[in-house]
Amino acid sequence: MMQLRRLFFAIWPEGSWCSRLIEAAAPVVTAAGGRALAQVDLHVTLCFLGAVGEAELAALCIRAGQIEAASFELEFEGLELWREARILAATVARVPPAALELAQALATAAREVGLTPDHKPWLPHLTLVRGVMPQRLPAELAGDAWPALQLKLRVARFYLAESQALGAQVCGASEGRRYATLASWPLRPRAVKQR
């Protein structure tokens, strides 16, 4: 029987950047209830691939290594509660063209090796909490009164990652590690503007 793996391409921020994000969002994360993601699992999905077999995985890695994309910067400006999904996410107001080009190139690469990536438009975000209980949030967080973040994330690599079954790893209010990175590729440095 062929084993399938649940895969996605992502941006994986460094631990120090994640610590700053968690610190800035702490009051809202605490108030939200639900399950906060472990710091090591904080990521921005670029392209969700779904179930992938070993043959497609090998072809996908070769194709991903051929992508020529520029590095870029994402500026996380705020927090949003997505009520229907019950998710608290750090969000980006403006998507740089290089980031959009990378997401599109990865979706194209996935289709070229026979996969069917998620077709929804790419909306860069970083999930902080799942299973949010909106009724627990303080009234002052209604509407647009969410705290500003203004954290810039420099992106110089992209990763292929796998979702792992949690099983007994779920512990208390926080999730145990649920993702593993399988491979990564560098992005080319941005051109320096001449003065």
Contact map, one row per residue, 1 for C-alpha under 8 A:
111000000000000000000000000000000000000000000000000000000000000000000000000000000000000000000000000000000000000000000000000000000000000000000000000000000000000000000000000000000000000000000000000
111100000000000000000000000000000000000000000000000010000000000000000000000000000000000000000000000000000000000000000000000000000000000000000000000000000000000000000000000000000000000000000000000
111110000000000000000000000000000000000000000000000011000000000000000000000000000000000000000000000000000000000000000000000000000000000000000000000000000000000000000000000000000000000000000000000
011111000000000000000000000000000000000000000000001111000000000000000000000000000000000000000000000000000000000000000000000000000000000000000000000000000000000000000000000000000000000000000000000
001111100000000000000000000000000000000000000000011110000000000000000000000000000000000000000000000000000000000000000000000000000000000000000000000000000000000001100000000000000000000000000000000
000111110000000000000000000000000000000000000000111100000000000000000000000000000000000000000000000000000000000000000000000000000000000000000000000000000000000001110000000000000000000000000000000
000011111000000000000000000000000000000000000001111100000000000000000000000000000000000000000000000000000000000000000000000000000000000000000000000000000000000111100000000000000000000000000000000
000001111100000000000000000000000000000000001111110000000000000000000000000000000000000000000000000000000000000000000000000000000000000000000000000000000000000111000000000000000000000000000000000
000000111110000000000000000000000000000000001111100000000000000000000000000000000000000000000000000000000100000000000000000000000000000000000000000000000000011110000000000000000000000000000000000
000000011111000000000000000000000000000000111110000000000000000000000000000000000000000000000000000000000000000000000000000000000000000000000000000000000000011110000000000000000000000000000000000
000000001111100000000000000000000000000000111100000000000000000000000000000000000000000000000000000000000000000000000000000000000000000000000000000000000010111000000000000000000000000000000000000
000000000111110000000000000000000000000001110000000000000000000000000000000000000000000000000000000000000000000000000000000000000000000000000000000000000000011000000000000000000000000000000000000
000000000011111011000000000000000000000001100000000000000000000000000000000000000000000000000000000000000000000000000000000000000000000000000000000000001010000000000000000000000000000000000000000
000000000001111111000000000000000000000000000000000000000000000000000000000000000000000000000000000000000000000000000000000000000000000000000000000000000000000000000000000000000000000000000000000
000000000000111111100000000000000000001100000000000000000000000000000000000000000000000000000000000000000000000000000000000000000000000000000000000000000000000000000000000000000000000000000000000
000000000000011111110000000000000000000000000000000000000000000000000000000000000000000000000000000000000000000000000000000000000000000000000000000000000000000000000000000000000000000000000000000
000000000000111111111000000000000000000000000000000000000000000000000000000000000000000000000000000000000000000000000000000000000000000000000000000000001000000000000000000000000000000000000000000
000000000000111111111100000000000000001001000000000000000000000000000000000000000000000000000000000000000000000000000000000000000000000000000000000000000000000000000000000000000000000000000000000
000000000000001111111110000000000000001000000000000000000000000000000000000000000000000000000000000000000000000000000000000000000000000000000000000000000000000000000000000000000000000000000000000
000000000000000111111111000000000000000000000000000000000000000000000000000000000000000000000000000000000000000000000000000000000000000000000000000000000000000000000000000000000000000000000000000
000000000000000011111111100000000000000000000000000000000000000000000000000000000000000000000000000000000000000000000000000000000000000000000000000010100000000000000000000000000000000000000000000
000000000000000001111111110000000000000000000000000000000000000000000000000000000000000000000000000000000000000000000000000000000000000000000000000000000000000000000000000000000000000000000000000
000000000000000000111111110000000000000000000000000000000000000000000000000000000000000000000000000000000000000000000000000000000000000000000000000000000000000000000000000000000000000000000000000
000000000000000000011111111000000000000000000000000000000000000000000000000000000000000000000000000000000000000000000000000000000000000000000000000010000000000000000000000000000000000000000000000
000000000000000000001111111110000000000000000000000000000000000000000000000000100000000000000000000000000000000000000000000000000000000000000000001010000000000000000000000000000000000000000000000
000000000000000000000111111111000000000000000000000000000000000000000000000000000000000000000000000000000000000000000000000000000000000000000000000000000000000000000000000000000000000000000000000
000000000000000000000001111111100000000000000000000000000000000000000000000000000000000000000000000000000000000000000000000000000000000000000000000000000000000000000000000000000000000000000000000
000000000000000000000000111111110000000000000000000000000000000000000000000000000000000000000000000000000000000000000000000000000000000010000000000000000000000000000000000000000000000000000000000
000000000000000000000000111111111001000000000000000000000000000000000000000000000000000100000000000000000000000000000000000000011000000000000000000000000000000000000000000000000000000000000000000
000000000000000000000000011111111000000000000000000000000000000000000000000000000000000000000000000000000000000000000000000000000000000000000000000000000000000000000000000000000000000000000000000
000000000000000000000000001111111000000000000000000000000000000000000000000000000000000000000000000000000000000000000000000000000000000111000000000000000000000000000000000000000000000000000000000
000000000000000000000000000111111100000000000000000000000000000000000000000000000000000100000000000000000000000000000000000000001001110110000000000000000000000000000000000000000000000000000000000
000000000000000000000000000011111110000000000000000000000000000000000000000000000000000000000000000000000000000000000000000000000011100100000000000000000000000000000000000010000000000000000000000
000000000000000000000000000000011111000000000000000000000000000000000000000000000000000000000000000000000000000000000000000000001111100000000000000000000000000000000000000010000000000000000000000
000000000000000000000000000000001111100000000000000000000000000000000000000000000000000000000000000000000000000000000000000000001111000000000000000000000000000000000000000011100000000000000000000
000000000000000000000000000010000111110000000000000000000000000000000000000000000000000000000000000000000000000000000000000000011100000000000000000000000000000000000000000011100000000000000000000
000000000000000000000000000000000011111011000000000000000000000000000000000000000000000000000000000000000000000000000000000000111100000000000000000000000000000000000000000001110000000000000000000
000000000000000000000000000000000001111111000000000000000000000000000000000000000000000000000000000000000000000000000000000000000000000000000000000000000000000000000000000001111000000000000000000
000000000000001001100000000000000000111111000000000000000000000000000000000000000000000000000000000000000000000000000000000000000000000000000000000000000000000000000000000000000000000000000000000
000000000000001000000000000000000000011111000000000000000000000000000000000000000000000000000000000000000000000000000000000000000000000000000000000000000000000000000000000000001000000000000000000
000000000000000000000000000000000000111111100000000000000000000000000000000000000000000000000000000000000000000000000000000000000000000000000000000000000000000000000000000000001110000000000000000
000000000001100001000000000000000000111111110000000000000000000000000000000000000000000000000000000000000000000000000000000001110000000000000000000000000000000000000000000000000000000000000000000
000000000111100000000000000000000000000011111000000000000000000000000000000000000000000000000000000000000000000000000000000001100000000000000000000000000000000000000000000000000000000000000000000
000000000111000000000000000000000000000001111100000000000000000000000000000000000000000000000000000000000000000000000000000111100000000000000000000000000000000000000000000000000000000000000000000
000000011110000000000000000000000000000000111111000000000000000000000000000000000000000000000000000000000000000000000000000111000000000000000000000000000000000000000000000000000000000000000000000
000000011110000000000000000000000000000000011111000000000000000000000000000000000000000000000000000001100100000000000000010100000000000000000000000000000000000000000000000000000000000000000000000
000000011100000000000000000000000000000000001111100000000000000000000000000000000000000000000000000000100110000000001100010000000000000000000000000000000000000000000000000000000000000000000000000
000000111000000000000000000000000000000000001111110000000000000000000000000000000000000000000000000000000000000000001100000000000000000000000000000000000000000000000000000000000000000000000000000
000001111000000000000000000000000000000000000011111100000000000000000000000000000000000000000000000000000000010000111100000000000000000000000000000000000000000000000000000000000000000000000000000
000011110000000000000000000000000000000000000001111100000000000000000000000000000000000000000000000000000000000000011100000000000000000000000000000000000000000000000000000000000000000000000000000
000111100000000000000000000000000000000000000000111110000000000000000000000000000000000000000000000000000000000000000000000000000000000000000000000000000000000000000000000000000000000000000000000
000111100000000000000000000000000000000000000000111111011000000000000000000000000000000000000000000000000000000000100000000000000000000000000000000000000000000000000000000000000000000000000000000
011110000000000000000000000000000000000000000000001111111000000000000000000000000000000000000000000000000000000000000000000000000000000000000000000000000000000000000000000000000000000000000000000
001100000000000000000000000000000000000000000000000111111100000000000000000000000000000000000000000000000000000000000000000000000000000000000000000000000000000000000000000000000000000000000000000
000000000000000000000000000000000000000000000000000011111110000000000000000000000000000000000000000000000000000000000000000000000000000000000000000000000000000000000000000000000000000000000000000
000000000000000000000000000000000000000000000000000111111111000000000000000000000000000000000000000000000000000011100000000000000000000000000000000000000000000000000000000000000000000000000000000
000000000000000000000000000000000000000000000000000111111111100000000000000000000000000000000000000000000000000000000000000000000000000000000000000000000000000000000000000000000000000000000000000
000000000000000000000000000000000000000000000000000001111111110000000000000000000000000000000000000000000000000000000000000000000000000000000000000000000000000000000000000000000000000000000000000
000000000000000000000000000000000000000000000000000000111111111000000000000000000000000000000000000000000000000010000000000000000000000000000000000000000000000000000000000000000000000000000000000
000000000000000000000000000000000000000000000000000000011111111100000000000000000000000000000000000000000000110010000000000000000000000000000000000000000000000000000000000000000000000000000000000
000000000000000000000000000000000000000000000000000000001111111110000000000000000000000000000000000000000000000000000000000000000000000000000000000000000000000000000000000000000000001000000000000
000000000000000000000000000000000000000000000000000000000111111111000000000000000000000000000000000000000000000000000000000000000000000000000000000000000000000000000000000000000000000000000000000
000000000000000000000000000000000000000000000000000000000011111111100000000000000000000000000000000000000000100000000000000000000000000000000000000000000000000000000000000000000000000000000000000
000000000000000000000000000000000000000000000000000000000001111111100000000000000000000000000000000000000100100000000000000000000000000000000000000000000000000000000000000000000000000010000000000
000000000000000000000000000000000000000000000000000000000000111111100000000000000000000000000000000000000000000000000000000000000000000000000000000000000000000000000000000000000000000010000000000
000000000000000000000000000000000000000000000000000000000000011111110000000000000000000000000000000000000000000000000000000000000000000000000000000000000000000000000000000000000000000000000000000
000000000000000000000000000000000000000000000000000000000000001111111000000000000000000000000000000000001100000000000000000000000000000000000000000000000000000000000000000000000000000000000000000
000000000000000000000000000000000000000000000000000000000000000001111100000000000000000000000000000000000000000000000000000000000000000000000000000000000000000000000000000000000000000000110000000
000000000000000000000000000000000000000000000000000000000000000000111110000000000000000000000000010011000000000000000000000000000000000000000000000000000000000000000000000000000000000000110000000
000000000000000000000000000000000000000000000000000000000000000000011111000000000000000000000000010000000000000000000000000000000000000000000000000000000000000000000000000000000000000000111100000
000000000000000000000000000000000000000000000000000000000000000000001111100000000000000000000000011000000000000000000000000000000000000000000000000000000111100000000000000000000000000000111100000
000000000000000000000000000000000000000000000000000000000000000000000111110000000000000000000001011000000000000000000000000000000000000000000000000000000111000000000000000000000000000000000100000
000000000000000000000000000000000000000000000000000000000000000000000011111000000000000000000001000000000000000000000000000000000000000000000000000000011110000000000000000000000000000000000000000
000000000000000000000000000000000000000000000000000000000000000000000001111100000000000000010111000000000000000000000000000000000000000000000000000000011110000000000000000000000000000000000000000
000000000000000000000000000000000000000000000000000000000000000000000000111110000000000000011100000000000000000000000000000000000000000000000000000001111000000000000000000000000000000000000000000
000000000000000000000000000000000000000000000000000000000000000000000000011111000000000001111000000000000000000000000000000000000000000000000000000011111000000000000000000000000000000000000000000
000000000000000000000000000000000000000000000000000000000000000000000000001111100000000001111000000000000000000000000000000000000000000000000000000111100000000000000000000000000000000000000000000
000000000000000000000000000000000000000000000000000000000000000000000000000111110000000001110000000000000000000000000000000000000000000000000000011111000000000000000000000000000000000000000000000
000000000000000000000000100000000000000000000000000000000000000000000000000011111000000111100000000000000000000000000000000000000000000000000000011110000000000000000000000000000000000000000000000
000000000000000000000000000000000000000000000000000000000000000000000000000001111100000111100000000000000000000000000000000000000000000000000000010000000000000000000000000000000000000000000000000
000000000000000000000000000000000000000000000000000000000000000000000000000000111110011110000000000000000000000000000000000000000000000000000000000000000000000000000000000000000000000000000000000
000000000000000000000000000000000000000000000000000000000000000000000000000000011111111110000000000000000000000000000000000000000000000000000000000000000000000000000000000000000000000000000000000
000000000000000000000000000000000000000000000000000000000000000000000000000000001111111000000000000000000000000000000000000000000000010000000000000000000000000000000000000000000000000000000000000
000000000000000000000000000000000000000000000000000000000000000000000000000000000111110000000000000000000000000000000000000000000000000000000000000000000000000000000000000000000000000000000000000
000000000000000000000000000000000000000000000000000000000000000000000000000000000111111000000000000000000000000000000000000000000010000000000000000000000000000000000000000000000000000000000000000
000000000000000000000000000000000000000000000000000000000000000000000000000000001111111100000000000000000000000000000000000000000111110000000000000000000000000000000000000000000000000000000000000
000000000000000000000000000000000000000000000000000000000000000000000000000000001110111110000000000000000000000000000000000000111111000000000000000000000000000000000000000000000000000000000000000
000000000000000000000000000010010000000000000000000000000000000000000000000000111100011111000000000000000000000000000000000000111101000000000000000000000000000000000000000000000000000000000000000
000000000000000000000000000000000000000000000000000000000000000000000000000000111100001111100000000000000000000000000000000011111000000000000000000000000000000000000000000000000000000000000000000
000000000000000000000000000000000000000000000000000000000000000000000000000111110000000111110000000000000000000000000000000011110000000000000000000000000000000000000000000000000000000000000000000
000000000000000000000000000000000000000000000000000000000000000000000000000111110000000011111000000000000000000000000000000111000000000000000000000000000000000000000000000000000000000000000000000
000000000000000000000000000000000000000000000000000000000000000000000000011111000000000001111110000000000000000000000000000110000000000000000000000000000000000000000000000000000000000000000000000
000000000000000000000000000000000000000000000000000000000000000000000000001110000000000000111110000000000000000000000000000000000000000000000000000000000000000000000000000000000000000000000000000
000000000000000000000000000000000000000000000000000000000000000000000000011000000000000000011111000000000000000000000000000000000000000000000000000000000000000000000000000000000000000000000000000
000000000000000000000000000000000000000000000000000000000000000000000000010000000000000000011111101100000000000000000000000100000000000000000000000000000000000000000000000000000000000000000000000
000000000000000000000000000000000000000000000000000000000000000000000001110000000000000000000111111100000000000000000000000000000000000000000000000000000000000000000000000000000000000000000000000
000000000000000000000000000000000000000000000000000000000000000000000000000000000000000000000011111110000000000000000000000000000000000000000000000000000000000000000000000000000000000000000000000
000000000000000000000000000000000000000000000000000000000000000000001111000000000000000000000001111111000000000000000000000000000000000000000000000000000000000000000000000000000000000000000000000
000000000000000000000000000000000000000000000000000000000000000000000011000000000000000000000011111111100000000000000000000000000000000000000000000000000000000000000000000000000000000000000000000
000000000000000000000000000000000000000000000000000000000000000000000000000000000000000000000011111111110000000000000000010000000000000000000000000000000000000000000000000000000000000000000000000
000000000000000000000000000000000000000000000000000000000000000000001000000000000000000000000000111111111000000000000000000000000000000000000000000000000000000000000000000000000000000000000000000
000000000000000000000000000000000000000000000100000000000000000000001000000000000000000000000000011111111100000000000000000000000000000000000000000000000000000000000000000000000000000000000000000
000000000000000000000000000000000000000000000110000000000000000000000000000000000000000000000000001111111110000000000000010000000000000000000000000000000000000000000000000000000000000000000000000
000000000000000000000000000000000000000000000000000000000000000000000000000000000000000000000000000111111111000000000000000000000000000000000000000000000000000000000000000000000000000000000000000
000000000000000000000000000000000000000000000000000000000000000000100000000000000000000000000000000011111111100000000000000000000000000000000000000000000000000000000000000000000000000000000000000
000000001000000000000000000000000000000000000110000000000000000100100000000000000000000000000000000001111111110000000000000000000000000000000000000000000000000000000000000000000000000000000000000
000000000000000000000000000000000000000000000010000000000000000000000000000000000000000000000000000000111111111000001000000000000000000000000000000000000000000000000000000000000000000000000000000
000000000000000000000000000000000000000000000000000000000000000000000000000000000000000000000000000000011111111100000000000000000000000000000000000000000000000000000000000000000000000000000000000
000000000000000000000000000000000000000000000000000000000001001100000000000000000000000000000000000000001111111110000000000000000000000000000000000000000000000000000000000000000000000000000000000
000000000000000000000000000000000000000000000000100000000001000000000000000000000000000000000000000000000111111111111000000000000000000000000000000000000000000000000000000000000000000000000000000
000000000000000000000000000000000000000000000000000000000000000000000000000000000000000000000000000000000011111111111000000000000000000000000000000000000000000000000000000000000000000000000000000
000000000000000000000000000000000000000000000000000000000000000000000000000000000000000000000000000000000001111111100000000000000000000000000000000000000000000000000000000000000000000000000000000
000000000000000000000000000000000000000000000000000000010011000000000000000000000000000000000000000000000000111111100000000000000000000000000000000000000000000000000000000000000000000000000000000
000000000000000000000000000000000000000000000000000000010000000000000000000000000000000000000000000000000000011111110000000000000000000000000000000000000000000000000000000000000000000000000000000
000000000000000000000000000000000000000000000000100100010000000000000000000000000000000000000000000000000000011111111000000000000000000000000000000000000000000000000000000000000000000000000000000
000000000000000000000000000000000000000000000000110000000000000000000000000000000000000000000000000000000000011001111100000000000000000000000000000000000000000000000000000000000000000000000000000
000000000000000000000000000000000000000000000011110000000000000000000000000000000000000000000000000000000010011000111110000000000000000000000000000000000000000000000000000000000000000000000000000
000000000000000000000000000000000000000000000011110000000000000000000000000000000000000000000000000000000000000000011111000000000000000000000000000000000000000000000000000000000000000000000000000
000000000000000000000000000000000000000000000000000000000000000000000000000000000000000000000000000000000000000000001111100000000000000000000000000000000000000000000000000000000000000000000000000
000000000000000000000000000000000000000000000000000000000000000000000000000000000000000000000000000000000000000000000111110000000000000000000000000000000000000000000000000000000000000000000000000
000000000000000000000000000000000000000000000000000000000000000000000000000000000000000000000000000000000000000000000011111000000000000000000000000000000000000000000000000000000000000000000000000
000000000000000000000000000000000000000000000110000000000000000000000000000000000000000000000000000100100000000000000001111100000000000000000000000000000000000000000000000000000000000000000000000
000000000000000000000000000000000000000000000000000000000000000000000000000000000000000000000000000000000000000000000000111110000000000000000000000000000000000000000000000000000000000000000000000
000000000000000000000000000000000000000000011100000000000000000000000000000000000000000000110010000000000000000000000000011111000000000000000000000000000000000000000000000000000000000000000000000
000000000000000000000000000000000000000000011000000000000000000000000000000000000000000011110000000000000000000000000000001111100000000000000000000000000000000000000000000000000000000000000000000
000000000000000000000000000000000000000001111000000000000000000000000000000000000000000011100000000000000000000000000000000111110000000000000000000000000000000000000000000000000000000000000000000
000000000000000000000000000000000000100001110000000000000000000000000000000000000000001111000000000000000000000000000000000011111100000000000000000000000000000000000000000000000000000000000000000
000000000000000000000000000010000001100001000000000000000000000000000000000000000000001111000000000000000000000000000000000001111100000000000000000000000000000000000000000000000000000000000000000
000000000000000000000000000010010111100000000000000000000000000000000000000000000000001110000000000000000000000000000000000000111111000000000000000000000000000000000000000000000000000000000000000
000000000000000000000000000000000111100000000000000000000000000000000000000000000000011100000000000000000000000000000000000000111111000000000000000000000000000000000000000000000000000000000000000
000000000000000000000000000000001110000000000000000000000000000000000000000000000000111000000000000000000000000000000000000000001111100000000000000000000000000000000000000000000000000000000000000
000000000000000000000000000000011110000000000000000000000000000000000000000000000000011100000000000000000000000000000000000000001111110000000000000000000000000000000000000000000000000000000000000
000000000000000000000000000000011100000000000000000000000000000000000000000000000000010000000000000000000000000000000000000000000011111110000000000000000000000000000000000000000000000000000000000
000000000000000000000000000000010000000000000000000000000000000000000000000000000010010000000000000000000000000000000000000000000001111110000000000000000000000000000000000000000000000000000000000
000000000000000000000000000000000000000000000000000000000000000000000000000000000000000000000000000000000000000000000000000000000000111110000000000000000000000000000000000000000000000000000000000
000000000000000000000000000000111000000000000000000000000000000000000000000000000000000000000000000000000000000000000000000000000000111111000000000000000000000000000000000000000000000000000000000
000000000000000000000000000100110000000000000000000000000000000000000000000000000000000000000000000000000000000000000000000000000000111111101000000000000000000000000000000000000000000000000000000
000000000000000000000000000000100000000000000000000000000000000000000000000000000000000000000000000000000000000000000000000000000000000111111100000000000000000000000000000000000000000000000000000
000000000000000000000000000000000000000000000000000000000000000000000000000000000000000000000000000000000000000000000000000000000000000011111100000000000000000000000000000000000000000000000000000
000000000000000000000000000000000000000000000000000000000000000000000000000000000000000000000000000000000000000000000000000000000000000001111100100000000000000000000000000000000000000000000000000
000000000000000000000000000000000000000000000000000000000000000000000000000000000000000000000000000000000000000000000000000000000000000011111111110000000000000000000000000000000000000000000000000
000000000000000000000000000000000000000000000000000000000000000000000000000000000000000000000000000000000000000000000000000000000000000001111111110000000000000000000000000000000000000000000000000
000000000000000000000000000000000000000000000000000000000000000000000000000000000000000000000000000000000000000000000000000000000000000000001111110000000000000000000000000000000000000000000000000
000000000000000000000000000000000000000000000000000000000000000000000000000000000000000000000000000000000000000000000000000000000000000000001111110000000000000000000000000000000000000000000000000
000000000000000000000000000000000000000000000000000000000000000000000000000000000000000000000000000000000000000000000000000000000000000000011111111000000000000000000000000000000000000000000000000
000000000000000000000000000000000000000000000000000000000000000000000000000001110000000000000000000000000000000000000000000000000000000000001111111100000000000000000000000000000000000000000000000
000000000000000000000000100000000000000000000000000000000000000000000000000001100000000000000000000000000000000000000000000000000000000000000000111110000000000000000000000000000000000000000000000
000000000000000000000000000000000000000000000000000000000000000000000000000011100000000000000000000000000000000000000000000000000000000000000000011111000000000000000000000000000000000000000000000
000000000000000000001001100000000000000000000000000000000000000000000000000111100000000000000000000000000000000000000000000000000000000000000000001111100000000000000000000000000000000000000000000
000000000000000000000000000000000000000000000000000000000000000000000000001111000000000000000000000000000000000000000000000000000000000000000000000111110000000000000000000000000000000000000000000
000000000000000000001000000000000000000000000000000000000000000000000000001110000000000000000000000000000000000000000000000000000000000000000000000011111000000000000000000000000000000000000000000
000000000000000000000000000000000000000000000000000000000000000000000000111100000000000000000000000000000000000000000000000000000000000000000000000001111100000000000000000000000000000000000000000
000000000000100010000000000000000000000000000000000000000000000000000000111100000000000000000000000000000000000000000000000000000000000000000000000000111110000000000000000000000000000000000000000
000000000000000000000000000000000000000000000000000000000000000000000011110000000000000000000000000000000000000000000000000000000000000000000000000000011111000000000000000000000000000000000000000
000000000010100000000000000000000000000000000000000000000000000000000011110000000000000000000000000000000000000000000000000000000000000000000000000000001111110000000000000000000000000000100000000
000000000000000000000000000000000000000000000000000000000000000000000011000000000000000000000000000000000000000000000000000000000000000000000000000000000111110000000000000000000000000001111000000
000000000010000000000000000000000000000000000000000000000000000000000010000000000000000000000000000000000000000000000000000000000000000000000000000000000011111000000000000000000000000111100000000
000000001111000000000000000000000000000000000000000000000000000000000000000000000000000000000000000000000000000000000000000000000000000000000000000000000011111100000000000000000000000111100000000
000000001111000000000000000000000000000000000000000000000000000000000000000000000000000000000000000000000000000000000000000000000000000000000000000000000000111110000000000000000000111110000000000
000000111100000000000000000000000000000000000000000000000000000000000000000000000000000000000000000000000000000000000000000000000000000000000000000000000000011111000000000000000000111100000000000
000000111100000000000000000000000000000000000000000000000000000000000000000000000000000000000000000000000000000000000000000000000000000000000000000000000000001111100000000000000011111000000000000
000011110000000000000000000000000000000000000000000000000000000000000000000000000000000000000000000000000000000000000000000000000000000000000000000000000000000111110000000000000011110000000000000
000011100000000000000000000000000000000000000000000000000000000000000000000000000000000000000000000000000000000000000000000000000000000000000000000000000000000011111000000000000111000000000000000
000001000000000000000000000000000000000000000000000000000000000000000000000000000000000000000000000000000000000000000000000000000000000000000000000000000000000001111100000000000111000000000000000
000000000000000000000000000000000000000000000000000000000000000000000000000000000000000000000000000000000000000000000000000000000000000000000000000000000000000000111110000000000100000000000000000
000000000000000000000000000000000000000000000000000000000000000000000000000000000000000000000000000000000000000000000000000000000000000000000000000000000000000000011111110000011100000000000000000
000000000000000000000000000000000000000000000000000000000000000000000000000000000000000000000000000000000000000000000000000000000000000000000000000000000000000000001111110000000000000000000000000
000000000000000000000000000000000000000000000000000000000000000000000000000000000000000000000000000000000000000000000000000000000000000000000000000000000000000000000111111000000000000000000000000
000000000000000000000000000000000000000000000000000000000000000000000000000000000000000000000000000000000000000000000000000000000000000000000000000000000000000000000111111000111000000000000000000
000000000000000000000000000000000000000000000000000000000000000000000000000000000000000000000000000000000000000000000000000000000000000000000000000000000000000000000111111101110000000000000000000
000000000000000000000000000000000000000000000000000000000000000000000000000000000000000000000000000000000000000000000000000000000000000000000000000000000000000000000001111111110000000000000000000
000000000000000000000000000000000000000000000000000000000000000000000000000000000000000000000000000000000000000000000000000000000000000000000000000000000000000000000000011111100000000000000000000
000000000000000000000000000000001111000000000000000000000000000000000000000000000000000000000000000000000000000000000000000000000000000000000000000000000000000000000000001111100000000000000000000
000000000000000000000000000000000011110000000000000000000000000000000000000000000000000000000000000000000000000000000000000000000000000000000000000000000000000000000000011111110000000000000000000
000000000000000000000000000000000011110000000000000000000000000000000000000000000000000000000000000000000000000000000000000000000000000000000000000000000000000000000000111111111100000000000000000
000000000000000000000000000000000000110000000000000000000000000000000000000000000000000000000000000000000000000000000000000000000000000000000000000000000000000000000100111001111100000000000000000
000000000000000000000000000000000000010110000000000000000000000000000000000000000000000000000000000000000000000000000000000000000000000000000000000000000000000000000100100000111110000000000000000
000000000000000000000000000000000000000010000000000000000000000000000000000000000000000000000000000000000000000000000000000000000000000000000000000000000000000000111100000000111111000000000000000
000000000000000000000000000000000000000010000000000000000000000000000000000000000000000000000000000000000000000000000000000000000000000000000000000000000000000011110000000000001111100000000000000
000000000000000000000000000000000000000000000000000000000000000000000000000000000000000000000000000000000000000000000000000000000000000000000000000000000000000011110000000000000111110000000000000
000000000000000000000000000000000000000000000000000000000000000000000000000000000000000000000000000000000000000000000000000000000000000000000000000000000000001111000000000000000011111100000000000
000000000000000000000000000000000000000000000000000000000000000000000000000000000000000000000000000000000000000000000000000000000000000000000000000000000000001111000000000000000001111100000000000
000000000000000000000000000000000000000000000000000000000000100000000000000000000000000000000000000000000000000000000000000000000000000000000000000000000000001110000000000000000000111110000000000
000000000000000000000000000000000000000000000000000000000000000000000000000000000000000000000000000000000000000000000000000000000000000000000000000000000000111100000000000000000000111111000000000
000000000000000000000000000000000000000000000000000000000000000110000000000000000000000000000000000000000000000000000000000000000000000000000000000000000000111000000000000000000000001111100000000
000000000000000000000000000000000000000000000000000000000000000000000000000000000000000000000000000000000000000000000000000000000000000000000000000000000001110000000000000000000000000111110000000
000000000000000000000000000000000000000000000000000000000000000000011110000000000000000000000000000000000000000000000000000000000000000000000000000000000011110000000000000000000000000011111000000
000000000000000000000000000000000000000000000000000000000000000000011110000000000000000000000000000000000000000000000000000000000000000000000000000000000001000000000000000000000000000001111100000
000000000000000000000000000000000000000000000000000000000000000000000110000000000000000000000000000000000000000000000000000000000000000000000000000000000001000000000000000000000000000000111110000
000000000000000000000000000000000000000000000000000000000000000000000111000000000000000000000000000000000000000000000000000000000000000000000000000000000000000000000000000000000000000000011111000
000000000000000000000000000000000000000000000000000000000000000000000000000000000000000000000000000000000000000000000000000000000000000000000000000000000000000000000000000000000000000000001111100
000000000000000000000000000000000000000000000000000000000000000000000000000000000000000000000000000000000000000000000000000000000000000000000000000000000000000000000000000000000000000000000111110
000000000000000000000000000000000000000000000000000000000000000000000000000000000000000000000000000000000000000000000000000000000000000000000000000000000000000000000000000000000000000000000011111
000000000000000000000000000000000000000000000000000000000000000000000000000000000000000000000000000000000000000000000000000000000000000000000000000000000000000000000000000000000000000000000001111
000000000000000000000000000000000000000000000000000000000000000000000000000000000000000000000000000000000000000000000000000000000000000000000000000000000000000000000000000000000000000000000000111
